[in-house]
Amino acid sequence: MQFSENSRVWIYQADRKLSDAETQQLQQQLNSFTQSWTAHSNALKAGAEIRYNRFIVLMVDESQAGASGCSIDKSVNFMKQVEQHYDINLFDRFNLAYRDGSEVLSAPRNQFEELIKQGTITTDTIVFNNLVQNLAELNSKWEVPFKNSWHPQLFRDLITV
């Protein structure tokens, strides 16, 4: 399915890496959910993908039908079921993901701060901006150097950009 660059996206980050088997099973569940996802009885042009066995990306091309409050509630409820089924946390916005070489890792805020203090995370470390709003931003502003993200605002006392 082709999605417009303006398609709305939501990113849910797991607090651990999912196994390949979990990722495969979850992708099937996501496919079922997005195929039946509606807004006011209108089918949404929706899709989902899992990146790096850690990030769930939901997409809705709103050129046909927009995601409403009720449809967003449906997706949040679905994600809460996913959390329980896989014993993961998808709603901790202070579980921060970053790249260490080719590996994608995450850490709670306090541990992330320690990694900055130790010099493990620097202004050039690639971090993930899960606040992107659409597919264009996902493709261009999701994986960015720390210095080009929102992270310096949160950690301004620890790092100078």
ZABAVEX-99934 format. One record per residue: residue in three letters; chain; x, y, z of N, C-alpha, C in turn. Coordinates in nm, 4 decimals. Atoms other than C-alpha are relative to their C-alpha. Layout:
<recs>
REC residu chaine     n.c1     n.c2     n.c3    ca.c1    ca.c2    ca.c3     c.c1     c.c2     c.c3
REC    ALA      A        X        Y        Z        X        Y        Z        X        Y        Z
...
</recs>
This chain:
<recs>
REC residu chaine     n.c1     n.c2     n.c3    ca.c1    ca.c2    ca.c3     c.c1     c.c2     c.c3
REC    MET      A   0.0846  -0.1170   0.0000   0.0000   0.0000   0.0000   0.0900   0.1244   0.0000
REC    GLN      A  -0.0757  -0.1247   0.0074   0.1355   0.3420  -0.0939  -0.0652   0.1047   0.0893
REC    PHE      A   0.0500  -0.1040  -0.0892   0.1031   0.6224   0.1597   0.0594   0.1339  -0.0409
REC    SER      A  -0.0435  -0.1354   0.0300   0.1244   0.9951   0.0965   0.1003   0.0458   0.1060
REC    GLU      A  -0.0976  -0.0566  -0.0939   0.4114   1.1881   0.2566  -0.0691   0.0720   0.1158
REC    ASN      A   0.0766  -0.0701  -0.1037   0.1404   1.3722   0.4539  -0.0751  -0.0947   0.0930
REC    SER      A   0.0690   0.0977  -0.0842   0.0089   1.0504   0.6082   0.0423   0.0186   0.1452
REC    ARG      A  -0.0241  -0.0174  -0.1425  -0.0228   1.0783   0.9829   0.0662  -0.1252   0.0571
REC    VAL      A  -0.0660   0.1149  -0.0616   0.2042   0.8563   1.1930  -0.0011   0.0126   0.1520
REC    TRP      A  -0.0163   0.0122  -0.1452   0.2168   0.7421   1.5522   0.1070  -0.1043   0.0222
REC    ILE      A  -0.1083   0.0938  -0.0278   0.5269   0.5744   1.6892  -0.0093  -0.0445   0.1447
REC    TYR      A   0.0004   0.0607  -0.1329   0.5173   0.3384   1.9840   0.1319  -0.0745   0.0143
REC    GLN      A  -0.1306   0.0609  -0.0216   0.8551   0.2369   2.1231  -0.0068  -0.0978   0.1161
REC    ALA      A  -0.0044   0.1008  -0.1058   0.8913  -0.0847   2.3192   0.1221   0.0237   0.0880
REC    ASP      A  -0.1111  -0.0191  -0.0943   1.1115  -0.0774   2.6265   0.1028  -0.1127  -0.0083
REC    ARG      A  -0.0985   0.1045   0.0257   1.2922  -0.3864   2.4993  -0.0121  -0.0414  -0.1464
REC    LYS      A   0.0021   0.0515   0.1372   1.3821  -0.5433   2.1683  -0.0866  -0.1250  -0.0029
REC    LEU      A   0.0842   0.1177   0.0184   1.1221  -0.7929   2.0497   0.0791  -0.1061  -0.0761
REC    SER      A  -0.0645   0.1090   0.0746   1.2376  -1.1321   1.9291  -0.0554  -0.0005  -0.1423
REC    ASP      A   0.0486   0.0109   0.1382   1.2029  -1.2122   1.5593  -0.1370  -0.0675  -0.0034
REC    ALA      A   0.1295   0.0702  -0.0036   0.9170  -1.4514   1.6430  -0.1094   0.0942   0.0504
REC    GLU      A   0.0985  -0.0959  -0.0511   0.7381  -1.1839   1.8489  -0.0324   0.1057  -0.1051
REC    THR      A   0.0191  -0.1022   0.1034   0.7899  -0.9300   1.5711  -0.0893  -0.0524  -0.1110
REC    GLN      A   0.0804   0.0605   0.1070   0.6442  -1.1646   1.3107  -0.1461  -0.0149   0.0443
REC    GLN      A   0.1359   0.0176  -0.0522   0.3417  -1.2466   1.5283  -0.0694   0.1355   0.0160
REC    LEU      A   0.0582  -0.1325  -0.0206   0.2852  -0.8813   1.6191  -0.0337   0.0662  -0.1327
REC    GLN      A   0.0291  -0.0600   0.1305   0.3063  -0.7736   1.2539  -0.1312  -0.0540  -0.0555
REC    GLN      A   0.1275   0.0575   0.0450   0.0213  -1.0137   1.1729  -0.1174   0.0638   0.0755
REC    GLN      A   0.1060  -0.0633  -0.0795  -0.1854  -0.8659   1.4583  -0.0216   0.1447  -0.0442
REC    LEU      A   0.0105  -0.1381   0.0475  -0.1086  -0.5130   1.3383  -0.0700   0.0058  -0.1354
REC    ASN      A   0.0648   0.0042   0.1312  -0.2116  -0.6059   0.9838  -0.1508  -0.0190   0.0158
REC    SER      A   0.1432   0.0229  -0.0242  -0.5453  -0.7373   1.1129  -0.0655   0.1258   0.0554
REC    PHE      A   0.0564  -0.1206  -0.0597  -0.6002  -0.4271   1.3237  -0.0169   0.1109  -0.1042
REC    THR      A   0.0077  -0.1124   0.0941  -0.5200  -0.1767   1.0479  -0.0993  -0.0268  -0.1135
REC    GLN      A   0.0973   0.0308   0.1047  -0.7356  -0.3618   0.7933  -0.1427   0.0251   0.0462
REC    SER      A   0.1362  -0.0196  -0.0507  -1.0391  -0.3271   1.0206  -0.0172   0.1337   0.0728
REC    TRP      A   0.0024  -0.1278  -0.0712  -0.9556   0.0176   1.1662  -0.0924   0.0976  -0.0710
REC    THR      A   0.0976  -0.0927   0.0580  -1.2385   0.2643   1.1111  -0.0100   0.1285   0.0813
REC    ALA      A   0.0336  -0.1264  -0.0650  -1.3365   0.6220   1.1912  -0.1424   0.0326  -0.0412
REC    HIS      A   0.1426  -0.0261   0.0278  -1.7119   0.6813   1.2172  -0.0513  -0.0900  -0.1121
REC    SER      A   0.0409   0.1045   0.0949  -1.7753   0.3594   1.0211   0.0647   0.0111  -0.1372
REC    ASN      A  -0.0746  -0.0095   0.1255  -1.5418   0.4706   0.7415   0.1331  -0.0724   0.0170
REC    ALA      A  -0.1285   0.0704  -0.0059  -1.2504   0.2402   0.6690   0.1130   0.1008  -0.0167
REC    LEU      A  -0.1173  -0.0858   0.0121  -0.9169   0.4103   0.7200   0.1013  -0.0674  -0.0909
REC    LYS      A  -0.1126   0.0517   0.0774  -0.6360   0.3719   0.4703   0.1165  -0.0005   0.0981
REC    ALA      A  -0.0948   0.0094  -0.1102  -0.4029   0.2464   0.7403   0.0969  -0.1152  -0.0219
REC    GLY      A  -0.1003   0.1058   0.0037  -0.0924   0.0392   0.7778   0.0857   0.0083   0.1246
REC    ALA      A  -0.0898   0.0033  -0.1151   0.1636  -0.0563   1.0362   0.1246  -0.0778  -0.0361
REC    GLU      A  -0.1243   0.0741   0.0180   0.5201  -0.1682   1.0428   0.0778   0.0047   0.1302
REC    ILE      A  -0.0868   0.0073  -0.1176   0.7728  -0.2673   1.3043   0.1418   0.0237  -0.0500
REC    ARG      A  -0.1375  -0.0303   0.0385   1.1194  -0.1174   1.2773   0.0953  -0.0385   0.1127
REC    TYR      A  -0.1069   0.0390  -0.0925   1.4305  -0.2553   1.4448  -0.0503  -0.0881   0.1146
REC    ASN      A   0.0586   0.0888  -0.1025   1.2140  -0.5068   1.6401  -0.0331   0.0770   0.1285
REC    ARG      A   0.0212  -0.0813  -0.1186   1.1362  -0.2175   1.8756  -0.1068   0.1078  -0.0181
REC    PHE      A   0.0908  -0.1121   0.0250   0.9258   0.0569   1.7127  -0.1196  -0.0460  -0.0826
REC    ILE      A   0.1226   0.0265   0.0755   0.5644   0.0151   1.6024  -0.0436   0.1322  -0.0606
REC    VAL      A   0.0397  -0.1213   0.0705   0.4698   0.2709   1.3402  -0.1381  -0.0236  -0.0602
REC    LEU      A   0.1338   0.0023   0.0593   0.0998   0.3227   1.2682  -0.0108   0.1163  -0.0972
REC    MET      A   0.0159  -0.1035   0.1019   0.0113   0.5192   0.9535  -0.1447   0.0069  -0.0456
REC    VAL      A   0.1321  -0.0206   0.0583  -0.3127   0.6681   0.8291   0.0122   0.1069  -0.1068
REC    ASP      A   0.0059  -0.0979   0.1079  -0.3458   0.8371   0.4914  -0.1356   0.0680   0.0121
REC    GLU      A   0.1259  -0.0691  -0.0300  -0.6070   1.0962   0.5817  -0.0616   0.0683  -0.1217
REC    SER      A   0.0590  -0.0598   0.1194  -0.6744   1.2005   0.2219  -0.1363  -0.0612  -0.0304
REC    GLN      A   0.1291   0.0653   0.0225  -0.9654   0.9506   0.2174  -0.0921   0.0165   0.1193
REC    ALA      A   0.0765  -0.0153  -0.1243  -1.0835   0.9546   0.5792   0.0993   0.0299   0.1108
REC    GLY      A  -0.0898  -0.0403  -0.1075  -0.9268   1.1229   0.8781  -0.0196  -0.0839   0.1249
REC    ALA      A   0.0081   0.0697  -0.1288  -0.8472   0.9573   1.2070  -0.0722   0.0919   0.0980
REC    SER      A   0.0783  -0.0780  -0.0964  -1.1001   1.0754   1.4651   0.0432  -0.0364   0.1414
REC    GLY      A  -0.0289   0.0315  -0.1401  -1.0816   1.0804   1.8426  -0.0334  -0.1439   0.0335
REC    CYS      A   0.0417   0.1383  -0.0287  -1.2714   0.7512   1.8562   0.0949  -0.1008  -0.0639
REC    SER      A  -0.0899   0.0949   0.0665  -1.0434   0.5831   1.6030   0.1367   0.0001   0.0666
REC    ILE      A  -0.1280  -0.0061  -0.0721  -0.7346   0.7043   1.7885  -0.0119  -0.0760   0.1312
REC    ASP      A   0.0241   0.0771  -0.1225  -0.8851   0.5643   2.1099   0.0077  -0.1504  -0.0277
REC    LYS      A  -0.0062   0.1425   0.0364  -0.9246   0.2291   1.9313   0.1449  -0.0452  -0.0125
REC    SER      A  -0.1403   0.0386   0.0177  -0.5564   0.2287   1.8394   0.0732  -0.0040   0.1341
REC    VAL      A  -0.0636  -0.0011  -0.1325  -0.4499   0.3214   2.1940  -0.0411  -0.1245   0.0789
REC    ASN      A   0.0472   0.1216  -0.0694  -0.6655   0.0408   2.3359   0.0672  -0.1250  -0.0573
REC    PHE      A  -0.0689   0.1128   0.0630  -0.5156  -0.2004   2.0838   0.1447  -0.0075   0.0492
REC    MET      A  -0.1399  -0.0021  -0.0448  -0.1637  -0.0921   2.1847   0.0122  -0.0418   0.1465
REC    LYS      A  -0.0021   0.0439  -0.1401  -0.2479  -0.1463   2.5516  -0.0120  -0.1523   0.0083
REC    GLN      A   0.0089   0.1463   0.0060  -0.3477  -0.5037   2.4644   0.1336  -0.0601  -0.0441
REC    VAL      A  -0.1310   0.0455   0.0466  -0.0183  -0.5440   2.2778   0.0994   0.0021   0.1162
REC    GLU      A  -0.0888  -0.0099  -0.1169   0.1672  -0.4242   2.5891  -0.0165  -0.1200   0.0922
REC    GLN      A   0.0266   0.1106  -0.0925  -0.0008  -0.6850   2.8062   0.0432  -0.1332  -0.0592
REC    HIS      A  -0.0303   0.1277   0.0638   0.0397  -0.9671   2.5559   0.1507  -0.0262  -0.0069
REC    TYR      A  -0.1444   0.0172   0.0190   0.4132  -0.9070   2.4992   0.0825   0.0431   0.1216
REC    ASP      A  -0.0669  -0.0447  -0.1222   0.4948  -0.7779   2.8481   0.1040   0.1076  -0.0311
REC    ILE      A  -0.0849  -0.1140   0.0343   0.6372  -0.4518   2.7144  -0.0710   0.1281   0.0413
REC    ASN      A   0.0575  -0.1314  -0.0256   0.5840  -0.0825   2.7848   0.0144   0.0819  -0.1270
REC    LEU      A   0.0008  -0.0796   0.1227   0.4854   0.1256   2.4812  -0.0296   0.1474   0.0265
REC    PHE      A   0.0467  -0.1363  -0.0285   0.3795   0.4445   2.6602   0.0943   0.0808   0.0889
REC    ASP      A  -0.0968  -0.0738  -0.0807   0.6901   0.5498   2.8548   0.0794   0.0923  -0.0913
REC    ARG      A  -0.0649  -0.0969   0.0884   0.7967   0.8662   2.6716   0.1413   0.0364   0.0459
REC    PHE      A  -0.1349  -0.0279  -0.0481   1.1097   0.8899   2.8866   0.0880  -0.1242  -0.0035
REC    ASN      A  -0.0873   0.1103   0.0356   1.2432   0.5553   2.7704   0.0566   0.0413  -0.1357
REC    LEU      A  -0.0584  -0.0659   0.1161   1.4832   0.7041   2.5164   0.0867  -0.0970  -0.0797
REC    ALA      A  -0.0730   0.0915   0.0872   1.6209   0.5149   2.2183   0.1138   0.0725  -0.0701
REC    TYR      A  -0.1179  -0.0553   0.0666   1.9604   0.5677   2.0600   0.0742  -0.1137  -0.0695
REC    ARG      A  -0.0831   0.0982   0.0701   2.2081   0.3933   1.8331   0.1355  -0.0102   0.0689
REC    ASP      A  -0.1355   0.0282  -0.0445   2.5231   0.2323   1.9606   0.0601  -0.0860  -0.1106
REC    GLY      A  -0.0454   0.0697   0.1201   2.6977   0.1413   1.6371  -0.1217  -0.0353  -0.0839
REC    SER      A   0.1157   0.0419   0.0799   2.4469  -0.0624   1.4383  -0.1167  -0.0452   0.0877
REC    GLU      A   0.1028   0.0475  -0.0921   2.2495  -0.1609   1.7476  -0.0881   0.1148   0.0499
REC    VAL      A   0.0935  -0.0970  -0.0565   1.9377   0.0236   1.8672  -0.0279  -0.0418   0.1441
REC    LEU      A   0.0189   0.0253  -0.1426   1.9188   0.0476   2.2460  -0.0935   0.1054   0.0564
REC    SER      A   0.0780  -0.1032  -0.0676   1.6984   0.2322   2.4900   0.0350  -0.0020   0.1480
REC    ALA      A  -0.0305  -0.0138  -0.1422   1.7349   0.3568   2.8435  -0.1012   0.0935   0.0629
REC    PRO      A   0.0841  -0.0953  -0.0711   1.5133   0.5207   3.1036   0.0764   0.1319   0.0161
REC    ARG      A  -0.0593  -0.1342  -0.0034   1.5770   0.8931   3.1466   0.1232   0.0079   0.0917
REC    ASN      A  -0.1122  -0.0126  -0.0932   1.8030   0.8612   3.4531   0.1231  -0.0748  -0.0515
REC    GLN      A  -0.1123   0.0762   0.0568   2.0183   0.5954   3.2847   0.0554   0.0719  -0.1232
REC    PHE      A  -0.0404  -0.0766   0.1178   2.0259   0.8039   2.9640   0.0889   0.1167   0.0435
REC    GLU      A  -0.0807  -0.1092  -0.0560   2.1573   1.0968   3.1728   0.1398  -0.0492   0.0359
REC    GLU      A  -0.1307   0.0566  -0.0376   2.4349   0.8734   3.3089   0.0849  -0.0280  -0.1237
REC    LEU      A  -0.0719   0.0279   0.1241   2.5278   0.7694   2.9544   0.0560   0.1285  -0.0614
REC    ILE      A  -0.0498  -0.1301   0.0468   2.5614   1.1388   2.8630   0.1205   0.0405   0.0852
REC    LYS      A  -0.1092  -0.0384  -0.0913   2.7770   1.2063   3.1706   0.1262  -0.0821  -0.0273
REC    GLN      A  -0.1141   0.0884   0.0274   2.9994   0.9082   3.0822   0.0593   0.0226  -0.1391
REC    GLY      A  -0.0481  -0.0235   0.1357   3.0360   1.0303   2.7245  -0.0385  -0.1088  -0.0984
REC    THR      A   0.0476   0.1058   0.0904   2.8677   0.7204   2.5800  -0.0957   0.0597  -0.1028
REC    ILE      A   0.0904  -0.0725   0.0892   2.5970   0.9445   2.4335   0.0559   0.1413  -0.0143
REC    THR      A  -0.0553  -0.1319   0.0299   2.7314   1.2576   2.2642  -0.0969   0.0760  -0.0900
REC    THR      A   0.0860  -0.0800   0.0883   2.5867   1.5340   2.0485  -0.0148  -0.0634  -0.1378
REC    ASP      A   0.0071   0.0658   0.1310   2.6558   1.3136   1.7454  -0.0692  -0.1358   0.0044
REC    THR      A   0.0697   0.1287  -0.0125   2.4831   1.0017   1.8807  -0.1360   0.0093  -0.0691
REC    ILE      A   0.1307   0.0033   0.0664   2.1825   0.9062   1.6677  -0.1060  -0.0367   0.1040
REC    VAL      A   0.1136   0.0240  -0.0893   1.8600   0.9294   1.8691  -0.1265  -0.0069  -0.0846
REC    PHE      A   0.1261   0.0192   0.0714   1.5001   0.8603   1.7759  -0.1022   0.1021   0.0496
REC    ASN      A   0.0987  -0.1019  -0.0298   1.2463   1.1410   1.7615  -0.1386  -0.0583  -0.0271
REC    ASN      A   0.1303   0.0658   0.0161   0.9189   0.9563   1.8205  -0.1157   0.0986  -0.0030
REC    LEU      A   0.1040  -0.1029   0.0061   0.7298   1.2875   1.8084  -0.0327   0.0415  -0.1433
REC    VAL      A   0.0292  -0.0367   0.1387   0.7307   1.3017   1.4279  -0.1494  -0.0190  -0.0265
REC    GLN      A   0.1445  -0.0051   0.0224   0.3832   1.3723   1.2916  -0.0474  -0.0696  -0.1274
REC    ASN      A   0.0439   0.0548   0.1281   0.3779   1.2432   0.9331   0.1119  -0.0813  -0.0639
REC    LEU      A  -0.0935   0.0902   0.0662   0.5508   1.0090   0.6922   0.1244   0.0741  -0.0484
REC    ALA      A  -0.1162  -0.0777   0.0443   0.7760   1.2836   0.5503   0.0958   0.0216   0.1167
REC    GLU      A  -0.0848  -0.0208  -0.1176   0.9041   1.3634   0.9008   0.0614  -0.1321   0.0473
REC    LEU      A  -0.0527   0.1314  -0.0387   0.9416   0.9924   0.9787   0.1234  -0.0325  -0.0839
REC    ASN      A  -0.1100   0.0317   0.0908   1.1666   0.9569   0.6760   0.1190   0.0945   0.0125
REC    SER      A  -0.1105  -0.0967  -0.0028   1.3735   1.2696   0.7428   0.0411   0.0469   0.1395
REC    LYS      A  -0.0291  -0.0573  -0.1317   1.3549   1.3616   1.1137  -0.0158  -0.0976   0.1155
REC    TRP      A   0.0204   0.0987  -0.1066   1.3080   1.0381   1.3042   0.1322  -0.0448   0.0599
REC    GLU      A  -0.1342   0.0401  -0.0458   1.6676   0.9124   1.3263   0.0930   0.1169  -0.0270
REC    VAL      A  -0.0804  -0.1211   0.0165   1.8773   1.2211   1.3892   0.1090   0.0067   0.1064
REC    PRO      A  -0.0999  -0.0210  -0.1048   2.1923   1.3248   1.5738  -0.0638   0.0706   0.1204
REC    PHE      A   0.0477  -0.0586  -0.1248   2.1253   1.4196   1.9364  -0.0135   0.1519  -0.0134
REC    LYS      A  -0.0025  -0.1464   0.0090   2.2177   1.7836   1.8583  -0.1116   0.0564  -0.0883
REC    ASN      A   0.1063  -0.0469   0.0895   1.9413   1.8045   1.5920  -0.1392  -0.0447   0.0451
REC    SER      A   0.1273   0.0527  -0.0507   1.6659   1.6554   1.8096  -0.0531   0.0903   0.1109
REC    TRP      A   0.0556  -0.0721  -0.1150   1.4499   1.7751   2.0970   0.0767  -0.0334   0.1281
REC    HIS      A  -0.0702   0.0474  -0.1189   1.6809   1.5937   2.3422   0.0835   0.1069   0.0721
REC    PRO      A  -0.0782  -0.1015  -0.0721   1.9126   1.8934   2.4147  -0.0844   0.0877   0.0931
REC    GLN      A   0.0872  -0.0777  -0.0885   1.6142   2.0779   2.5643  -0.0164  -0.0700   0.1344
REC    LEU      A   0.0209   0.0781  -0.1219   1.5668   1.7985   2.8169   0.1284  -0.0133   0.0811
REC    PHE      A  -0.1276   0.0264  -0.0669   1.9361   1.7530   2.8958   0.0953   0.1194  -0.0107
REC    ARG      A  -0.0829  -0.1176   0.0233   2.0630   2.1120   2.8550   0.1046   0.0228   0.1083
REC    ASP      A  -0.0978  -0.0176  -0.1083   2.2396   2.1051   3.1926   0.1183  -0.0957  -0.0142
REC    LEU      A  -0.1031   0.1020   0.0089   2.4477   1.8040   3.0871   0.0834   0.0086  -0.1281
REC    ILE      A  -0.0658   0.0045   0.1310   2.5428   1.8775   2.7280  -0.0137   0.1360  -0.0667
REC    THR      A   0.0072  -0.1227   0.0775   2.6251   2.1763   2.5147   0.0045  -0.0354  -0.1472
REC    VAL      A   0.0101   0.0327   0.1432   2.5302   2.1674   2.1509   0.0691   0.1074  -0.0813
</recs>
